[in-house]
Amino acid sequence: MGKFIKREAIIAGCILLATIVLVFPAAYFAGTKTFGPFGDNGTLGRWLGSLFGELAAGSPAIWFFTLSPLLAITVLRAGIALARKI
């Protein structure tokens, strides 16, 4: 595997990990403050379990929610790289 591909795979993995560790809980806490508790016993663990269940089931909306930070950062990095070449 080339250095470039390896580096990009590591960056993508770090972004996805940050999404799971930071964005998912932030979305949970913002949602509970805005809309109230999640279900009857609305804990973060239950919400994450539901979220990962939807990911495993292939829900397009949840996959988009998960991959959006990666897509946004990748587009931003590509734009910066293109601007530097111009």
Backbone hydrogen bonds, N-H to C=O, Kabsch-Sander energy under -0.5 kcal/mol:
donor,donor_aa,acceptor,acceptor_aa,energy
6,K,2,G,-2.5
7,R,3,K,-2.7
8,E,4,F,-2.5
9,A,5,I,-2.3
10,I,6,K,-2.1
11,I,7,R,-2.4
12,A,8,E,-2.6
13,G,9,A,-2.3
14,C,10,I,-2.3
15,I,11,I,-2.3
16,L,12,A,-2.5
17,L,13,G,-2.4
18,A,14,C,-2.4
19,T,15,I,-2.1
20,I,16,L,-2.1
21,V,17,L,-2.7
22,L,18,A,-2.9
23,V,18,A,-1.1
24,F,19,T,-2.3
26,A,22,L,-1.7
27,A,23,V,-2.7
28,Y,24,F,-2.1
29,F,25,P,-2.7
30,A,26,A,-2.4
31,G,27,A,-2.4
32,T,28,Y,-2.7
33,K,29,F,-1.9
34,T,30,A,-2.0
35,F,31,G,-3.4
36,G,31,G,-0.5
36,G,32,T,-1.0
39,G,37,P,-0.8
42,G,39,G,-0.5
43,T,41,N,-2.2
47,W,43,T,-2.2
48,L,44,L,-2.9
49,G,45,G,-2.4
50,S,46,R,-2.4
51,L,47,W,-2.6
52,F,48,L,-3.0
53,G,49,G,-2.0
54,E,50,S,-2.2
55,L,51,L,-2.1
56,A,52,F,-2.4
57,A,53,G,-1.8
58,G,54,E,-0.7
58,G,55,L,-1.0
59,S,54,E,-2.4
63,W,59,S,-2.3
64,F,60,P,-2.3
65,F,61,A,-2.2
66,T,62,I,-2.1
67,L,63,W,-2.5
68,S,64,F,-1.6
71,L,67,L,-2.6
72,A,68,S,-2.9
73,I,69,P,-2.5
74,T,70,L,-2.3
75,V,71,L,-2.5
76,L,72,A,-2.2
77,R,73,I,-2.7
78,A,74,T,-2.4
79,G,75,V,-2.4
80,I,76,L,-2.2
81,A,77,R,-2.4
82,L,78,A,-2.4
83,A,79,G,-2.4
84,R,80,I,-1.9
85,K,81,A,-1.1
86,I,82,L,-1.0
